[in-house]
Amino acid sequence: MAPLPQSIRNAAEPWTAQELSKLKALAAENLPPSVIGLRLGRPEGAILTKALQTGITLTPLNRPPYGT
């Protein structure tokens, strides 16, 4: 069986406290949800959903990333 792509390696796993902390930190860096998803190994939709559920604010998608 081939390994899962990096972007979804944790898709079916429950979120850990460490991942939630990292999500909050990456969101504070103004990274787009797609990049956060790649770093956490989760689909972009999972990032958007978890951020909404936990009250983490993601920068609007139409705003340039990386603090510019």
PDB file of N, CA, C and O in Angstrom:
ATOM      1  N   MET A   1       0.839  -1.176   0.000  1.00  0.00           N
ATOM      2  CA  MET A   1       0.000   0.000   0.000  1.00  0.00           C
ATOM      3  C   MET A   1       0.890   1.247   0.000  1.00  0.00           C
ATOM      4  O   MET A   1       1.855   1.330   0.760  1.00  0.00           O
ATOM      5  N   ALA A   2       0.562   2.192  -0.842  1.00  0.00           N
ATOM      6  CA  ALA A   2       1.331   3.434  -0.932  1.00  0.00           C
ATOM      7  C   ALA A   2       1.029   4.330   0.262  1.00  0.00           C
ATOM      8  O   ALA A   2      -0.101   4.349   0.750  1.00  0.00           O
ATOM      9  N   PRO A   3       2.031   5.075   0.741  1.00  0.00           N
ATOM     10  CA  PRO A   3       1.782   5.982   1.858  1.00  0.00           C
ATOM     11  C   PRO A   3       0.851   7.121   1.429  1.00  0.00           C
ATOM     12  O   PRO A   3       0.796   7.483   0.254  1.00  0.00           O
ATOM     13  N   LEU A   4       0.130   7.672   2.391  1.00  0.00           N
ATOM     14  CA  LEU A   4      -0.769   8.781   2.107  1.00  0.00           C
ATOM     15  C   LEU A   4       0.032  10.037   1.762  1.00  0.00           C
ATOM     16  O   LEU A   4       1.135  10.227   2.275  1.00  0.00           O
ATOM     17  N   PRO A   5      -0.508  10.885   0.908  1.00  0.00           N
ATOM     18  CA  PRO A   5       0.169  12.152   0.629  1.00  0.00           C
ATOM     19  C   PRO A   5       0.318  12.967   1.910  1.00  0.00           C
ATOM     20  O   PRO A   5      -0.510  12.866   2.816  1.00  0.00           O
ATOM     21  N   GLN A   6       1.359  13.761   1.982  1.00  0.00           N
ATOM     22  CA  GLN A   6       1.628  14.569   3.166  1.00  0.00           C
ATOM     23  C   GLN A   6       0.438  15.437   3.557  1.00  0.00           C
ATOM     24  O   GLN A   6       0.217  15.686   4.742  1.00  0.00           O
ATOM     25  N   SER A   7      -0.330  15.899   2.569  1.00  0.00           N
ATOM     26  CA  SER A   7      -1.408  16.841   2.860  1.00  0.00           C
ATOM     27  C   SER A   7      -2.586  16.211   3.587  1.00  0.00           C
ATOM     28  O   SER A   7      -3.418  16.937   4.132  1.00  0.00           O
ATOM     29  N   ILE A   8      -2.688  14.883   3.615  1.00  0.00           N
ATOM     30  CA  ILE A   8      -3.830  14.264   4.291  1.00  0.00           C
ATOM     31  C   ILE A   8      -3.422  13.123   5.222  1.00  0.00           C
ATOM     32  O   ILE A   8      -4.260  12.290   5.570  1.00  0.00           O
ATOM     33  N   ARG A   9      -2.183  13.068   5.624  1.00  0.00           N
ATOM     34  CA  ARG A   9      -1.714  11.933   6.421  1.00  0.00           C
ATOM     35  C   ARG A   9      -2.434  11.814   7.759  1.00  0.00           C
ATOM     36  O   ARG A   9      -2.490  10.720   8.321  1.00  0.00           O
ATOM     37  N   ASN A  10      -2.987  12.908   8.288  1.00  0.00           N
ATOM     38  CA  ASN A  10      -3.686  12.879   9.577  1.00  0.00           C
ATOM     39  C   ASN A  10      -5.183  13.117   9.430  1.00  0.00           C
ATOM     40  O   ASN A  10      -5.860  13.415  10.414  1.00  0.00           O
ATOM     41  N   ALA A  11      -5.702  12.992   8.228  1.00  0.00           N
ATOM     42  CA  ALA A  11      -7.090  13.364   7.945  1.00  0.00           C
ATOM     43  C   ALA A  11      -8.101  12.642   8.830  1.00  0.00           C
ATOM     44  O   ALA A  11      -9.070  13.259   9.272  1.00  0.00           O
ATOM     45  N   ALA A  12      -7.909  11.383   9.094  1.00  0.00           N
ATOM     46  CA  ALA A  12      -8.896  10.613   9.859  1.00  0.00           C
ATOM     47  C   ALA A  12      -8.581  10.553  11.346  1.00  0.00           C
ATOM     48  O   ALA A  12      -9.343   9.967  12.115  1.00  0.00           O
ATOM     49  N   GLU A  13      -7.484  11.143  11.758  1.00  0.00           N
ATOM     50  CA  GLU A  13      -7.070  11.085  13.159  1.00  0.00           C
ATOM     51  C   GLU A  13      -7.725  12.200  13.975  1.00  0.00           C
ATOM     52  O   GLU A  13      -7.983  13.282  13.448  1.00  0.00           O
ATOM     53  N   PRO A  14      -7.996  11.944  15.255  1.00  0.00           N
ATOM     54  CA  PRO A  14      -8.516  13.013  16.120  1.00  0.00           C
ATOM     55  C   PRO A  14      -7.452  14.097  16.319  1.00  0.00           C
ATOM     56  O   PRO A  14      -6.253  13.826  16.259  1.00  0.00           O
ATOM     57  N   TRP A  15      -7.906  15.304  16.550  1.00  0.00           N
ATOM     58  CA  TRP A  15      -6.982  16.414  16.775  1.00  0.00           C
ATOM     59  C   TRP A  15      -6.367  16.297  18.161  1.00  0.00           C
ATOM     60  O   TRP A  15      -7.057  15.979  19.129  1.00  0.00           O
ATOM     61  N   THR A  16      -5.070  16.555  18.252  1.00  0.00           N
ATOM     62  CA  THR A  16      -4.380  16.548  19.546  1.00  0.00           C
ATOM     63  C   THR A  16      -4.250  17.986  20.042  1.00  0.00           C
ATOM     64  O   THR A  16      -4.414  18.934  19.275  1.00  0.00           O
ATOM     65  N   ALA A  17      -3.956  18.133  21.318  1.00  0.00           N
ATOM     66  CA  ALA A  17      -3.746  19.465  21.887  1.00  0.00           C
ATOM     67  C   ALA A  17      -2.560  20.146  21.205  1.00  0.00           C
ATOM     68  O   ALA A  17      -2.572  21.358  20.990  1.00  0.00           O
ATOM     69  N   GLN A  18      -1.543  19.365  20.869  1.00  0.00           N
ATOM     70  CA  GLN A  18      -0.366  19.915  20.197  1.00  0.00           C
ATOM     71  C   GLN A  18      -0.730  20.449  18.806  1.00  0.00           C
ATOM     72  O   GLN A  18      -0.252  21.508  18.400  1.00  0.00           O
ATOM     73  N   GLU A  19      -1.572  19.715  18.083  1.00  0.00           N
ATOM     74  CA  GLU A  19      -1.996  20.173  16.753  1.00  0.00           C
ATOM     75  C   GLU A  19      -2.840  21.441  16.847  1.00  0.00           C
ATOM     76  O   GLU A  19      -2.703  22.344  16.022  1.00  0.00           O
ATOM     77  N   LEU A  20      -3.708  21.508  17.847  1.00  0.00           N
ATOM     78  CA  LEU A  20      -4.519  22.717  18.024  1.00  0.00           C
ATOM     79  C   LEU A  20      -3.650  23.926  18.337  1.00  0.00           C
ATOM     80  O   LEU A  20      -3.900  25.028  17.849  1.00  0.00           O
ATOM     81  N   SER A  21      -2.636  23.707  19.149  1.00  0.00           N
ATOM     82  CA  SER A  21      -1.704  24.777  19.471  1.00  0.00           C
ATOM     83  C   SER A  21      -0.956  25.238  18.215  1.00  0.00           C
ATOM     84  O   SER A  21      -0.773  26.434  17.991  1.00  0.00           O
ATOM     85  N   LYS A  22      -0.532  24.277  17.412  1.00  0.00           N
ATOM     86  CA  LYS A  22       0.182  24.598  16.174  1.00  0.00           C
ATOM     87  C   LYS A  22      -0.749  25.313  15.190  1.00  0.00           C
ATOM     88  O   LYS A  22      -0.326  26.243  14.502  1.00  0.00           O
ATOM     89  N   LEU A  23      -2.012  24.883  15.119  1.00  0.00           N
ATOM     90  CA  LEU A  23      -2.986  25.554  14.255  1.00  0.00           C
ATOM     91  C   LEU A  23      -3.125  27.019  14.658  1.00  0.00           C
ATOM     92  O   LEU A  23      -3.135  27.907  13.806  1.00  0.00           O
ATOM     93  N   LYS A  24      -3.231  27.259  15.948  1.00  0.00           N
ATOM     94  CA  LYS A  24      -3.361  28.628  16.440  1.00  0.00           C
ATOM     95  C   LYS A  24      -2.117  29.451  16.098  1.00  0.00           C
ATOM     96  O   LYS A  24      -2.231  30.605  15.683  1.00  0.00           O
ATOM     97  N   ALA A  25      -0.940  28.867  16.269  1.00  0.00           N
ATOM     98  CA  ALA A  25       0.308  29.573  15.977  1.00  0.00           C
ATOM     99  C   ALA A  25       0.445  29.869  14.481  1.00  0.00           C
ATOM    100  O   ALA A  25       0.856  30.966  14.101  1.00  0.00           O
ATOM    101  N   LEU A  26       0.104  28.897  13.636  1.00  0.00           N
ATOM    102  CA  LEU A  26       0.208  29.102  12.189  1.00  0.00           C
ATOM    103  C   LEU A  26      -0.806  30.122  11.711  1.00  0.00           C
ATOM    104  O   LEU A  26      -0.513  30.906  10.808  1.00  0.00           O
ATOM    105  N   ALA A  27      -1.994  30.125  12.300  1.00  0.00           N
ATOM    106  CA  ALA A  27      -3.007  31.119  11.942  1.00  0.00           C
ATOM    107  C   ALA A  27      -2.529  32.514  12.333  1.00  0.00           C
ATOM    108  O   ALA A  27      -2.778  33.478  11.609  1.00  0.00           O
ATOM    109  N   ALA A  28      -1.847  32.628  13.465  1.00  0.00           N
ATOM    110  CA  ALA A  28      -1.321  33.918  13.908  1.00  0.00           C
ATOM    111  C   ALA A  28      -0.230  34.437  12.969  1.00  0.00           C
ATOM    112  O   ALA A  28       0.014  35.642  12.905  1.00  0.00           O
ATOM    113  N   GLU A  29       0.420  33.533  12.246  1.00  0.00           N
ATOM    114  CA  GLU A  29       1.449  33.919  11.276  1.00  0.00           C
ATOM    115  C   GLU A  29       0.844  34.354   9.947  1.00  0.00           C
ATOM    116  O   GLU A  29       1.568  34.676   9.005  1.00  0.00           O
ATOM    117  N   ASN A  30      -0.491  34.364   9.871  1.00  0.00           N
ATOM    118  CA  ASN A  30      -1.193  34.800   8.669  1.00  0.00           C
ATOM    119  C   ASN A  30      -0.998  33.846   7.496  1.00  0.00           C
ATOM    120  O   ASN A  30      -1.030  34.265   6.339  1.00  0.00           O
ATOM    121  N   LEU A  31      -0.795  32.569   7.793  1.00  0.00           N
ATOM    122  CA  LEU A  31      -0.657  31.584   6.722  1.00  0.00           C
ATOM    123  C   LEU A  31      -2.037  31.198   6.200  1.00  0.00           C
ATOM    124  O   LEU A  31      -2.983  31.095   6.981  1.00  0.00           O
ATOM    125  N   PRO A  32      -2.164  30.986   4.902  1.00  0.00           N
ATOM    126  CA  PRO A  32      -3.460  30.563   4.366  1.00  0.00           C
ATOM    127  C   PRO A  32      -3.800  29.142   4.818  1.00  0.00           C
ATOM    128  O   PRO A  32      -2.901  28.350   5.103  1.00  0.00           O
ATOM    129  N   PRO A  33      -5.089  28.816   4.885  1.00  0.00           N
ATOM    130  CA  PRO A  33      -5.499  27.489   5.338  1.00  0.00           C
ATOM    131  C   PRO A  33      -4.873  26.342   4.543  1.00  0.00           C
ATOM    132  O   PRO A  33      -4.608  25.277   5.102  1.00  0.00           O
ATOM    133  N   SER A  34      -4.637  26.548   3.254  1.00  0.00           N
ATOM    134  CA  SER A  34      -4.032  25.475   2.449  1.00  0.00           C
ATOM    135  C   SER A  34      -2.620  25.157   2.927  1.00  0.00           C
ATOM    136  O   SER A  34      -2.233  23.989   2.962  1.00  0.00           O
ATOM    137  N   VAL A  35      -1.851  26.167   3.292  1.00  0.00           N
ATOM    138  CA  VAL A  35      -0.484  25.963   3.781  1.00  0.00           C
ATOM    139  C   VAL A  35      -0.519  25.332   5.173  1.00  0.00           C
ATOM    140  O   VAL A  35       0.277  24.443   5.478  1.00  0.00           O
ATOM    141  N   ILE A  36      -1.438  25.793   6.006  1.00  0.00           N
ATOM    142  CA  ILE A  36      -1.578  25.205   7.343  1.00  0.00           C
ATOM    143  C   ILE A  36      -1.924  23.725   7.208  1.00  0.00           C
ATOM    144  O   ILE A  36      -1.396  22.889   7.941  1.00  0.00           O
ATOM    145  N   GLY A  37      -2.806  23.409   6.274  1.00  0.00           N
ATOM    146  CA  GLY A  37      -3.176  22.019   6.037  1.00  0.00           C
ATOM    147  C   GLY A  37      -1.994  21.163   5.651  1.00  0.00           C
ATOM    148  O   GLY A  37      -1.855  20.038   6.130  1.00  0.00           O
ATOM    149  N   LEU A  38      -1.143  21.683   4.790  1.00  0.00           N
ATOM    150  CA  LEU A  38       0.051  20.939   4.391  1.00  0.00           C
ATOM    151  C   LEU A  38       0.971  20.697   5.580  1.00  0.00           C
ATOM    152  O   LEU A  38       1.526  19.609   5.733  1.00  0.00           O
ATOM    153  N   ARG A  39       1.130  21.707   6.414  1.00  0.00           N
ATOM    154  CA  ARG A  39       2.026  21.574   7.563  1.00  0.00           C
ATOM    155  C   ARG A  39       1.494  20.611   8.622  1.00  0.00           C
ATOM    156  O   ARG A  39       2.263  19.926   9.296  1.00  0.00           O
ATOM    157  N   LEU A  40       0.165  20.568   8.759  1.00  0.00           N
ATOM    158  CA  LEU A  40      -0.424  19.677   9.766  1.00  0.00           C
ATOM    159  C   LEU A  40      -0.833  18.333   9.195  1.00  0.00           C
ATOM    160  O   LEU A  40      -1.229  17.437   9.940  1.00  0.00           O
ATOM    161  N   GLY A  41      -0.742  18.185   7.878  1.00  0.00           N
ATOM    162  CA  GLY A  41      -1.114  16.919   7.256  1.00  0.00           C
ATOM    163  C   GLY A  41      -2.616  16.681   7.242  1.00  0.00           C
ATOM    164  O   GLY A  41      -3.080  15.549   7.380  1.00  0.00           O
ATOM    165  N   ARG A  42      -3.368  17.763   7.073  1.00  0.00           N
ATOM    166  CA  ARG A  42      -4.830  17.670   7.056  1.00  0.00           C
ATOM    167  C   ARG A  42      -5.376  18.431   5.861  1.00  0.00           C
ATOM    168  O   ARG A  42      -4.758  19.387   5.393  1.00  0.00           O
ATOM    169  N   PRO A  43      -6.537  18.010   5.365  1.00  0.00           N
ATOM    170  CA  PRO A  43      -7.143  18.729   4.240  1.00  0.00           C
ATOM    171  C   PRO A  43      -7.528  20.160   4.646  1.00  0.00           C
ATOM    172  O   PRO A  43      -7.782  20.436   5.818  1.00  0.00           O
ATOM    173  N   GLU A  44      -7.565  21.051   3.669  1.00  0.00           N
ATOM    174  CA  GLU A  44      -7.905  22.447   3.932  1.00  0.00           C
ATOM    175  C   GLU A  44      -9.271  22.564   4.608  1.00  0.00           C
ATOM    176  O   GLU A  44      -9.451  23.387   5.505  1.00  0.00           O
ATOM    177  N   GLY A  45     -10.223  21.752   4.185  1.00  0.00           N
ATOM    178  CA  GLY A  45     -11.550  21.790   4.791  1.00  0.00           C
ATOM    179  C   GLY A  45     -11.522  21.465   6.279  1.00  0.00           C
ATOM    180  O   GLY A  45     -12.278  22.044   7.060  1.00  0.00           O
ATOM    181  N   ALA A  46     -10.654  20.541   6.668  1.00  0.00           N
ATOM    182  CA  ALA A  46     -10.521  20.186   8.085  1.00  0.00           C
ATOM    183  C   ALA A  46      -9.943  21.354   8.878  1.00  0.00           C
ATOM    184  O   ALA A  46     -10.325  21.584  10.025  1.00  0.00           O
ATOM    185  N   ILE A  47      -9.025  22.082   8.264  1.00  0.00           N
ATOM    186  CA  ILE A  47      -8.435  23.253   8.922  1.00  0.00           C
ATOM    187  C   ILE A  47      -9.504  24.319   9.138  1.00  0.00           C
ATOM    188  O   ILE A  47      -9.623  24.879  10.228  1.00  0.00           O
ATOM    189  N   LEU A  48     -10.273  24.592   8.100  1.00  0.00           N
ATOM    190  CA  LEU A  48     -11.323  25.606   8.191  1.00  0.00           C
ATOM    191  C   LEU A  48     -12.368  25.225   9.242  1.00  0.00           C
ATOM    192  O   LEU A  48     -12.805  26.068  10.025  1.00  0.00           O
ATOM    193  N   THR A  49     -12.761  23.967   9.253  1.00  0.00           N
ATOM    194  CA  THR A  49     -13.772  23.504  10.197  1.00  0.00           C
ATOM    195  C   THR A  49     -13.270  23.588  11.631  1.00  0.00           C
ATOM    196  O   THR A  49     -13.978  24.089  12.505  1.00  0.00           O
ATOM    197  N   LYS A  50     -12.056  23.103  11.883  1.00  0.00           N
ATOM    198  CA  LYS A  50     -11.519  23.113  13.245  1.00  0.00           C
ATOM    199  C   LYS A  50     -11.299  24.539  13.743  1.00  0.00           C
ATOM    200  O   LYS A  50     -11.535  24.830  14.916  1.00  0.00           O
ATOM    201  N   ALA A  51     -10.850  25.425  12.862  1.00  0.00           N
ATOM    202  CA  ALA A  51     -10.665  26.822  13.254  1.00  0.00           C
ATOM    203  C   ALA A  51     -12.007  27.436  13.661  1.00  0.00           C
ATOM    204  O   ALA A  51     -12.085  28.155  14.658  1.00  0.00           O
ATOM    205  N   LEU A  52     -13.043  27.159  12.903  1.00  0.00           N
ATOM    206  CA  LEU A  52     -14.369  27.667  13.215  1.00  0.00           C
ATOM    207  C   LEU A  52     -14.874  27.100  14.541  1.00  0.00           C
ATOM    208  O   LEU A  52     -15.424  27.836  15.361  1.00  0.00           O
ATOM    209  N   GLN A  53     -14.692  25.808  14.753  1.00  0.00           N
ATOM    210  CA  GLN A  53     -15.156  25.149  15.976  1.00  0.00           C
ATOM    211  C   GLN A  53     -14.449  25.666  17.221  1.00  0.00           C
ATOM    212  O   GLN A  53     -15.052  25.741  18.291  1.00  0.00           O
ATOM    213  N   THR A  54     -13.185  26.021  17.088  1.00  0.00           N
ATOM    214  CA  THR A  54     -12.394  26.416  18.258  1.00  0.00           C
ATOM    215  C   THR A  54     -12.229  27.917  18.403  1.00  0.00           C
ATOM    216  O   THR A  54     -11.576  28.384  19.336  1.00  0.00           O
ATOM    217  N   GLY A  55     -12.818  28.679  17.483  1.00  0.00           N
ATOM    218  CA  GLY A  55     -12.746  30.134  17.579  1.00  0.00           C
ATOM    219  C   GLY A  55     -11.426  30.725  17.116  1.00  0.00           C
ATOM    220  O   GLY A  55     -11.112  31.869  17.446  1.00  0.00           O
ATOM    221  N   ILE A  56     -10.656  29.972  16.364  1.00  0.00           N
ATOM    222  CA  ILE A  56      -9.392  30.484  15.827  1.00  0.00           C
ATOM    223  C   ILE A  56      -9.708  31.256  14.560  1.00  0.00           C
ATOM    224  O   ILE A  56     -10.361  30.741  13.653  1.00  0.00           O
ATOM    225  N   THR A  57      -9.242  32.495  14.504  1.00  0.00           N
ATOM    226  CA  THR A  57      -9.521  33.344  13.358  1.00  0.00           C
ATOM    227  C   THR A  57      -8.475  33.122  12.284  1.00  0.00           C
ATOM    228  O   THR A  57      -7.275  33.259  12.523  1.00  0.00           O
ATOM    229  N   LEU A  58      -8.947  32.778  11.103  1.00  0.00           N
ATOM    230  CA  LEU A  58      -8.070  32.662   9.948  1.00  0.00           C
ATOM    231  C   LEU A  58      -8.228  33.933   9.125  1.00  0.00           C
ATOM    232  O   LEU A  58      -9.332  34.455   8.972  1.00  0.00           O
ATOM    233  N   THR A  59      -7.129  34.416   8.608  1.00  0.00           N
ATOM    234  CA  THR A  59      -7.155  35.612   7.785  1.00  0.00           C
ATOM    235  C   THR A  59      -8.041  35.375   6.580  1.00  0.00           C
ATOM    236  O   THR A  59      -8.034  34.280   6.017  1.00  0.00           O
ATOM    237  N   PRO A  60      -8.809  36.383   6.170  1.00  0.00           N
ATOM    238  CA  PRO A  60      -9.634  36.196   4.972  1.00  0.00           C
ATOM    239  C   PRO A  60      -8.812  35.704   3.786  1.00  0.00           C
ATOM    240  O   PRO A  60      -7.675  36.131   3.583  1.00  0.00           O
ATOM    241  N   LEU A  61      -9.402  34.803   3.010  1.00  0.00           N
ATOM    242  CA  LEU A  61      -8.686  34.192   1.900  1.00  0.00           C
ATOM    243  C   LEU A  61      -8.284  35.191   0.827  1.00  0.00           C
ATOM    244  O   LEU A  61      -7.359  34.924   0.059  1.00  0.00           O
ATOM    245  N   ASN A  62      -8.957  36.333   0.755  1.00  0.00           N
ATOM    246  CA  ASN A  62      -8.616  37.308  -0.293  1.00  0.00           C
ATOM    247  C   ASN A  62      -7.518  38.279   0.160  1.00  0.00           C
ATOM    248  O   ASN A  62      -7.208  39.232  -0.555  1.00  0.00           O
ATOM    249  N   ARG A  63      -6.939  38.051   1.319  1.00  0.00           N
ATOM    250  CA  ARG A  63      -5.877  38.907   1.831  1.00  0.00           C
ATOM    251  C   ARG A  63      -4.534  38.237   1.590  1.00  0.00           C
ATOM    252  O   ARG A  63      -4.419  37.024   1.768  1.00  0.00           O
ATOM    253  N   PRO A  64      -3.512  38.992   1.190  1.00  0.00           N
ATOM    254  CA  PRO A  64      -2.206  38.381   0.923  1.00  0.00           C
ATOM    255  C   PRO A  64      -1.638  37.715   2.180  1.00  0.00           C
ATOM    256  O   PRO A  64      -1.761  38.258   3.278  1.00  0.00           O
ATOM    257  N   PRO A  65      -1.019  36.550   2.022  1.00  0.00           N
ATOM    258  CA  PRO A  65      -0.449  35.850   3.176  1.00  0.00           C
ATOM    259  C   PRO A  65       0.919  36.400   3.585  1.00  0.00           C
ATOM    260  O   PRO A  65       1.466  37.297   2.943  1.00  0.00           O
ATOM    261  N   TYR A  66       1.440  35.850   4.645  1.00  0.00           N
ATOM    262  CA  TYR A  66       2.801  36.122   5.132  1.00  0.00           C
ATOM    263  C   TYR A  66       2.996  37.564   5.606  1.00  0.00           C
ATOM    264  O   TYR A  66       4.099  38.100   5.500  1.00  0.00           O
ATOM    265  N   GLY A  67       1.950  38.193   6.124  1.00  0.00           N
ATOM    266  CA  GLY A  67       2.090  39.499   6.740  1.00  0.00           C
ATOM    267  C   GLY A  67       2.334  40.645   5.783  1.00  0.00           C
ATOM    268  O   GLY A  67       2.771  41.715   6.206  1.00  0.00           O
ATOM    269  N   THR A  68       2.060  40.447   4.486  1.00  0.00           N
ATOM    270  CA  THR A  68       2.272  41.556   3.545  1.00  0.00           C
ATOM    271  C   THR A  68       1.035  42.371   3.373  1.00  0.00           C
ATOM    272  O   THR A  68       1.035  43.343   2.618  1.00  0.00           O
TER     273      THR A  68
END
